Amino acid sequence: MSTPPDQLIVPDGWTAVTGPGGLDAEDAKLAVLARGAMGRVEATQGAAVRDTDGRTYAAAPVSLPTLSLSALQVAVAVAASSGATGLEAAVLLGGEADDPGLPAAADLGVDVTVIITDRAGRESVRLAHSGDRT
């Protein structure tokens, strides 16, 4: 069950925004990619990002003895290591509004929207970051 908007704790620099009442075609594609990444490794979350050139990157979380990254952190890292210079959108399946990947998404996406859903893909919150890179 998602947190009511008036009780949601939004990370600094982010704003909870009202979505269109479902995922549009481009964001639905990100959800499919995130679900695939999540399913491949039987993870509890998956993420996919779209860069400003329209390229997409999907990832699952990494949990090793010496390295632990959320799915969103991995997806942003893959985009950055592939040469992406900006992000426009991300979908995080099975995530929360306090995901540690949000700062990384803001680093790469000055104006980026992150849609957080439950594991089934039902939107729980849509966060927007807008502003200068810091």
C-alpha positions in Angstrom: 0.0 0.0 0.0 1.4 3.4 -0.9 1.8 6.3 1.5 -0.8 9.0 1.2 0.7 12.1 -0.6 0.3 14.3 2.5 2.3 11.8 4.6 5.1 11.1 2.1 8.6 12.0 3.1 10.2 13.5 -0.1 14.0 13.6 -0.3 15.6 17.0 -0.4 15.6 18.5 -3.9 12.7 16.3 -5.1 9.0 17.1 -5.4 6.1 14.7 -5.4 4.1 15.3 -8.5 0.7 14.0 -9.7 1.1 11.7 -12.6 -1.2 11.3 -15.6 -3.1 8.4 -13.9 -0.9 5.7 -15.3 2.3 5.2 -17.2 2.5 6.6 -20.7 3.9 4.4 -23.5 7.6 5.5 -22.9 7.4 5.0 -19.2 5.6 1.7 -19.6 8.5 0.5 -21.7 10.8 1.4 -18.8 8.6 -0.6 -16.4 8.9 -3.7 -18.7 12.7 -3.3 -18.9 12.8 -2.9 -15.1 10.6 -6.0 -14.6 12.9 -8.0 -16.9 16.0 -7.0 -14.9 14.2 -7.8 -11.7 13.1 -11.2 -12.9 16.4 -12.3 -14.4 18.0 -12.4 -10.9 14.8 -13.0 -8.9 15.4 -9.6 -7.2 12.9 -7.6 -5.1 13.3 -4.5 -7.2 14.3 -3.5 -10.7 15.0 -0.1 -12.4 15.2 1.3 -15.8 16.3 4.8 -16.9 16.0 6.7 -20.2 18.7 9.2 -21.1 18.2 12.5 -22.9 19.0 10.7 -26.2 16.3 8.2 -25.7 18.5 5.2 -24.9 17.4 2.9 -22.1 19.3 1.0 -19.4 17.9 -1.5 -17.0 19.3 -3.1 -13.8 18.7 -5.1 -10.7 20.2 -4.5 -7.3 23.7 -5.7 -6.5 24.4 -7.3 -3.2 28.0 -8.5 -2.7 30.0 -8.8 0.5 31.9 -5.6 -0.4 29.4 -3.8 -2.6 25.7 -3.1 -2.2 23.8 -1.0 -4.7 20.1 -0.4 -5.3 18.6 -1.2 -8.8 18.4 2.6 -9.5 22.0 3.2 -8.5 23.1 0.4 -10.9 20.9 1.7 -13.7 22.2 5.2 -13.4 25.8 3.9 -13.2 25.3 1.8 -16.4 23.9 4.9 -18.2 26.8 7.1 -17.0 29.4 4.5 -17.9 27.8 4.2 -21.4 28.3 7.9 -22.0 24.9 9.3 -21.0 25.1 13.0 -20.2 21.6 13.4 -18.9 18.5 11.4 -17.7 14.9 12.3 -18.4 13.1 9.5 -16.7 13.4 6.4 -14.5 11.0 3.7 -13.3 11.8 1.9 -10.0 9.8 -1.2 -9.4 9.5 -2.4 -5.9 11.2 0.7 -4.6 10.7 3.4 -2.0 10.9 7.2 -2.0 14.1 7.0 0.1 16.0 4.9 -2.5 19.7 5.7 -2.4 19.7 5.9 -6.2 17.8 9.2 -6.2 20.9 11.4 -5.6 22.7 9.6 -8.5 19.7 10.1 -10.7 19.7 13.8 -9.8 23.5 14.0 -10.5 22.9 12.8 -14.1 19.5 14.2 -14.7 19.1 17.9 -13.8 15.4 17.6 -14.8 14.4 14.0 -14.2 11.3 12.2 -13.1 11.5 9.0 -11.2 8.3 6.9 -11.0 8.3 4.5 -8.1 5.9 1.5 -8.3 5.2 -1.6 -6.3 6.4 -4.9 -7.6 3.3 -5.3 -9.8 4.0 -1.9 -11.5 1.3 0.1 -9.8 2.5 3.7 -9.4 3.0 4.7 -5.7 4.7 8.0 -6.2 6.2 10.2 -8.9 9.2 12.3 -7.9 10.5 15.2 -10.0 13.9 16.8 -9.6 14.6 20.1 -11.3 17.5 22.4 -10.9 21.2 22.8 -11.2 23.7 20.0 -10.8 25.5 20.4 -7.5 
